Amino acid sequence: MPKLDHLRPSGLHHNPAYSHVVTASGARTIYISGQVSVDEEGRIVGEGDIAAQTTQVMQNLGHALKAAGATYANIVKITTFVVGYKPELRPIIGKARSVFFEGMEPPASTLVGVSALAAPEWLIEIEAIAVAD
């Protein structure tokens, strides 16, 4: 297992939903393209439902991690893109996402509101960087 340190810098508010800083040392860095809410057949999952789409996106990240010999615990940074982002969406996304990081320190995280993604039915896209041995 790589060595991951989740730092809590003084002067920054501690938020349990993400880490401000993660240092990582390991043999491999894994870059996962932005995942969207489609199943193995390419069909949309959770059309119009941000919570359902977030869950599917996280499951897709899990498939990508597994293929690389890693798990959610290896993720050091995620970037989330949300179509038409409004602050009231954050707790919905956070609740769906937090299940996948339960019992571990969350990764560094950025959430960006966007006007559109590559397909009009996609509401959320998440990319990840992981470090593994």
N, C-alpha and C positions, 0 to 999 in steps of 0.2 A: 504494500500500500504506500502511495506517495505520502510525503509529509506535507500536510496542509495546516497553516496557521491562520485562524480567523481573528484578526486584530480588532480591538475596540479603541480607536484613538481617542485620547482625551480631547475635549473640545467639540466632539461630534456626538449628536444624540444617538443612543443605542436603540435601534429598531429591531425587534426579534424576527421580522420578516426577511431581512437580508443582512449581509455583512458589508461594512464599508470597505474593508481591505482583506484580501486573502492572498497569502504568499504560498507558493507551491513549489515543491521540488520532487521530481520524478523523472522517469526515463522517457516518457512519451507525452506529448501534448496532442489532444484530440480536439479538432475543430468541427462542430456539427452545424451544418447549414440550418437556416431558419426552417422550422417544422410548422406545418399548418394542420388544420383539422380535416384530414382525409384518412380513410382506412387503406388497407393494403391494396384494394382494388381501385383506389383513386376517387372513391365516393365521399362527398362531404358528410361529416358527422356533426350533428348539433346545429343545423342551419338556423341562424338567428338567435342562438343561445350561447352567450359568452362563457358561461360556466362549463357547459358541455364541450365547447370547442377547446377551452383551456385544458380540460382533462384529457381530451384526445391528443392535443399537441404534446402534453407531458408524457403520455404513453408512447407517442412516436419518438420522443427524445430517448425514452427508455430502450426502445428497439435499436436505435442508433448506438447508444452507449453499449448495449450488450454485444453488438456486432464488433465493437472495438475492444471488448474485454473489460468494460468499465461499468460503473453503476452511478446512480444519482449522487452518491457520496463523493465521486471523483470530480463533479462539476465545481469549477472555481468561479465561473462568471456566466450569467445569462443576460441576454438582451431581449426584451419583450416589446413588440410593436402592436399597438391596438388601434383599430380603425375608429375614428370619431371618439377618441378617449374623453371621458368626463370623470371627475374625481369619484363619483359614486360607483364607478366600475372597479376601482382598485380593491375594495374588500371582496368583491365577487371573484376576481381573478386570484387574489391572494389566498382565499379559502380553498379554491380548486387546486392551486399550485402547491400549497403548504403540505398537503397529504403526501406528496412525493419526497419531501425533505423532513418528514416527521422523525424525531429522535436524533437529528444531526444538526450541525451548524448550517445555516443557509449560505448559499454562494453570494458573491458580490452580484449586484443586480441593477439593471437600468430599465426603466419603462418609458417608452416613447409613444406619444400619440401621433398617428399618421392619417392622412386623408383617404388612403386606399392601399390595398395589397395587390398582389398579382392577379387575383381572381375576386370578383365582386362578392362572393358568398363567404369569403374568409374574413373573420373578425379579428383574429389574433395570430401572430407568428412569433415563435421563440427560437432563438439561436443560442448555442452553448459552447463553452470552452471547458474541457476537462483535462486533468492530468492524472496519468496512471503509470504504474511501473511496467 
